[in-house]
């Protein structure tokens, strides 16, 4: 993979992760690096899902693909937040 591909994946991961985090209501206890990682994973999986359903072959912005990616990032951020809050509560006891 070329450096431009890595930089593109990071930028897309940041955007998707932040948008996914904004969709989740309330405060999340997930750091920025985990948010970026969730965004990158969500972007990759979302692209695969969109390609499987042939919704990613448009000329221009693939809005459905973006929505799938953001939804997956929101689920990922919410799941991490929930697992961290459970972990924190179990430590306090």
C-alpha positions as CSV (number, residue, x, y, z in Angstrom):
1,X,0.0,0.0,0.0
2,X,1.3,3.4,-0.9
3,X,1.7,6.3,1.6
4,X,-1.2,8.1,-0.1
5,X,-3.5,5.1,0.5
6,X,-2.5,5.0,4.2
7,X,-3.1,8.8,4.5
8,X,-6.4,8.5,2.8
9,X,-7.5,5.6,5.1
10,X,-6.6,7.7,8.1
11,X,-8.4,10.8,6.9
12,X,-11.5,8.7,6.0
13,X,-11.3,6.9,9.3
14,X,-11.2,10.2,11.2
15,X,-14.2,11.6,9.3
16,X,-16.3,8.4,9.6
17,X,-15.3,7.9,13.3
18,X,-16.1,11.5,14.3
19,X,-19.4,11.4,12.4
20,X,-20.3,8.1,14.0
21,X,-19.4,9.5,17.4
22,X,-21.6,12.5,16.8
23,X,-24.6,10.3,16.0
24,X,-24.4,8.5,19.4
25,X,-26.2,10.6,22.0
26,X,-24.5,11.6,25.3
27,X,-20.8,11.6,26.3
28,X,-18.6,8.8,25.2
29,X,-15.6,7.6,27.1
30,X,-13.7,6.5,24.0
31,X,-10.4,8.1,23.1
32,X,-9.6,9.7,19.7
33,X,-7.3,6.9,18.6
34,X,-10.0,4.3,19.3
35,X,-12.5,6.5,17.5
36,X,-10.2,6.7,14.4
37,X,-9.7,2.9,14.5
38,X,-13.4,2.3,14.7
39,X,-13.9,4.7,11.8
40,X,-11.3,2.9,9.7
41,X,-12.8,-0.5,10.4
42,X,-16.3,0.9,9.8
43,X,-15.2,2.4,6.5
44,X,-13.7,-0.9,5.3
45,X,-16.7,-3.0,6.3
46,X,-19.2,-0.4,5.0
47,X,-17.5,-0.3,1.7
48,X,-17.7,-4.1,1.5
49,X,-21.4,-4.1,2.4
50,X,-22.1,-1.4,-0.2
51,X,-20.2,-3.3,-2.8
52,X,-22.1,-6.5,-2.0
53,X,-25.4,-4.8,-2.5
54,X,-24.2,-2.8,-5.6
55,X,-25.0,0.6,-4.1
56,X,-21.4,1.8,-4.4
57,X,-21.3,2.3,-8.2
58,X,-22.5,5.9,-8.6
59,X,-20.8,8.7,-10.4
60,X,-20.2,11.2,-7.5
61,X,-20.7,10.9,-3.8
62,X,-21.9,7.5,-2.6
63,X,-24.3,8.7,0.0
64,X,-25.7,5.2,0.9
65,X,-22.2,3.9,1.4
66,X,-21.4,6.9,3.7
67,X,-24.6,6.3,5.7
68,X,-23.7,2.6,6.1
69,X,-20.1,3.5,7.2
70,X,-21.4,6.2,9.7
71,X,-24.0,3.8,11.1
72,X,-21.3,1.1,11.6
73,X,-19.0,3.6,13.3
74,X,-21.8,4.8,15.6
75,X,-22.5,1.1,16.6
76,X,-18.8,0.6,17.2
77,X,-18.3,3.7,19.3
78,X,-21.5,2.9,21.3
79,X,-20.3,-0.7,21.9
80,X,-16.8,0.5,23.0
81,X,-18.4,3.1,25.3
82,X,-20.7,0.5,26.8
83,X,-17.9,-2.0,27.4
84,X,-15.7,0.7,29.0
85,X,-18.5,1.9,31.3
86,X,-19.2,-1.7,32.4
87,X,-15.5,-2.3,33.0
88,X,-15.2,0.9,35.0
89,X,-18.2,0.0,37.2
90,X,-16.8,-3.4,37.9
91,X,-13.6,-1.9,39.1
92,X,-15.3,0.4,41.6
93,X,-16.9,-2.5,43.4
